[in-house]
Amino acid sequence: MKNFMKSNNPMFNEKNMSKAKVATLEKKRTGGPIYEEAAHMTISGAVNKTLILVAILLVATFYSYTAPMKIFMPIGALGGAAVFFLASFKPHLAPTLAPLYAILQGLFVGTVSYIYAGMMDGVIFQAVSLTIGTLMAMLMIHKSGIIPVTKGFRTAVSMAVGAIMIVYLISWIGSFAGFTVPYIHEGGPIGIGITVVIIGVAALNLLLDFDNFEKGEQNQLARHYEWYFGMGLLFTIVWLYVEFLRLLSKLQSD
């Protein structure tokens, strides 16, 4: 949990980046196997890997949406979390773990989408549109430099992401233990306001994901980090989408 709280996407932190850079440079110097397999990562390579992961997620989402099963939700959520944290400690396994993560997230997203679609007409299109719009807006903000990704900014967003995930974990445990976390799953002004804040944090996390792509190329990290950072961006996109579904549901029920 300490590692999670320090991370930025939350799969990345400065210490890990420094270690990765040193390891990559050492492989270059000695002609080790990692250097021989491929050159260093690039932004375009990371974008391409992310697009592949999104395509895999969409296929898995379509499957779980058209053939819904309740078991898909816990498998996708818990399995995805396990794969996510394994990749955070073993980034060299990302080329294998990232596609698996996309499949598991697809099972989760498809099931969640099916549930919300049964509650509200058109909610899927609205949530997808809001997610894509937020993604494009934050990309433009990042390119313009309006919000610089400083060390302090990274720390603040990281702590916010970590705190939110811990609260969600407590809420999930509470669903089995018989207690609830106030307002998170409720409508009304406070519940809606909390979801809006969470969406804001997720949107800011996109800036860290975009910056990770750039820093990975600048530090000439090994090629497998393209999958690693793509996996982190996929996490944020899925998170945003689910939060938009929750917000739209609360607005309708309010």
PEWO-V380786 format. One record per residue. N is the residue number from 1. SS is DSSP state (a for helix, b for strand, c for the rest). OMEGA is omega in whole degrees, -180 to 180 (NA if undefined). Layout:
N,SS,OMEGA  N,SS,OMEGA
//
This chain:
1,c,177  2,a,178  3,a,-180  4,a,-177  5,a,-178  6,a,-172  7,c,-175  8,c,-175  9,c,6  10,c,-180  11,c,-168  12,c,169  13,c,-174  14,a,-179  15,a,179  16,a,178  17,a,179  18,a,178  19,a,-179  20,a,180  21,a,180  22,a,-179  23,a,-180  24,a,179  25,a,178  26,a,177  27,a,178  28,a,-176  29,a,-176  30,a,-178  31,c,-178  32,c,-173  33,a,-178  34,a,180  35,a,-178  36,a,-177  37,a,-176  38,c,176  39,c,-179  40,b,-178  41,c,176  42,c,178  43,a,-179  44,a,178  45,a,179  46,a,178  47,a,179  48,a,179  49,a,178  50,a,178  51,a,177  52,a,180  53,a,178  54,a,179  55,a,178  56,a,179  57,a,-179  58,a,178  59,a,179  60,a,178  61,a,179  62,a,-180  63,a,-177  64,a,178  65,a,-178  66,a,177  67,c,-171  68,c,174  69,c,-178  70,c,-177  71,a,-179  72,a,-177  73,a,178  74,a,178  75,a,-180  76,a,-177  77,a,-177  78,a,178  79,a,178  80,a,179  81,a,180  82,a,179  83,a,180  84,a,-178  85,a,175  86,a,179  87,a,-179  88,a,178  89,a,-179  90,c,-176  91,a,179  92,a,177  93,a,-175  94,a,179  95,a,177  96,a,-175  97,a,-176  98,a,176  99,a,177  100,a,178  101,a,180  102,a,178  103,a,-179  104,a,178  105,a,177  106,a,177  107,a,179  108,a,-177  109,a,180  110,a,180  111,a,178  112,a,180  113,a,179  114,a,-179  115,a,-179  116,a,179  117,a,177  118,a,-179  119,a,-174  120,c,177  121,c,175  122,c,-175  123,a,-179  124,a,179  125,a,-180  126,a,-179  127,a,178  128,a,-180  129,a,179  130,a,179  131,a,179  132,a,179  133,a,179  134,a,179  135,a,-179  136,a,-180  137,a,-179  138,a,176  139,a,178  140,a,177  141,a,179  142,a,-179  143,a,-179  144,a,-179  145,c,180  146,c,177  147,c,-179  148,c,180  149,c,179  150,c,179  151,a,179  152,a,178  153,a,178  154,a,-178  155,a,-178  156,a,-180  157,a,179  158,a,-180  159,a,179  160,a,179  161,a,180  162,a,180  163,a,179  164,a,-179  165,a,177  166,a,178  167,a,178  168,a,178  169,a,178  170,a,179  171,a,180  172,a,177  173,a,180  174,a,179  175,a,177  176,a,-176  177,a,176  178,c,175  179,c,-179  180,c,173  181,c,-174  182,c,169  183,c,-173  184,c,-178  185,c,-177  186,c,174  187,c,-179  188,a,-177  189,a,-178  190,a,180  191,a,178  192,a,180  193,a,179  194,a,180  195,a,178  196,a,178  197,a,179  198,a,177  199,a,177  200,a,178  201,a,178  202,a,178  203,a,178  204,a,178  205,a,176  206,a,178  207,a,178  208,a,178  209,a,179  210,a,-180  211,a,177  212,a,177  213,a,-177  214,a,-179  215,a,177  216,a,177  217,a,-179  218,a,-180  219,c,177  220,c,178  221,c,-179  222,b,-174  223,c,-178  224,c,177  225,a,173  226,a,176  227,a,-177  228,a,-180  229,a,175  230,a,177  231,a,178  232,a,178  233,a,178  234,a,177  235,a,-177  236,a,179  237,a,179  238,a,179  239,a,179  240,a,-178  241,a,-179  242,a,179  243,a,176  244,a,175  245,a,180  246,a,-179  247,a,-180  248,a,178  249,a,180  250,a,180  251,a,-179  252,a,-177  253,a,-176  254,c,NA
//
